[in-house]
Amino acid sequence: MKKSTSAIVTTTCVGMAMGAAAYMMSGSHSVRNKTKKLKKSTGRALRQAGEFINNVSYMIK
């Protein structure tokens, strides 16, 4: 009886540790995706601003 209880506790602890590790890894991946999206949207905004400036300068000429 004592061995089965010990095995259940050990399995539960290992499962919790693996779950925590998976959660931490998924969180860092999410930060990476957010950084990529931010860079992409910033680049897009800069391109649009450049096009706007080009259009305004073309109208002034």
Order of alpha helices (4+ residues) and beta strands (2+ residues): alpha
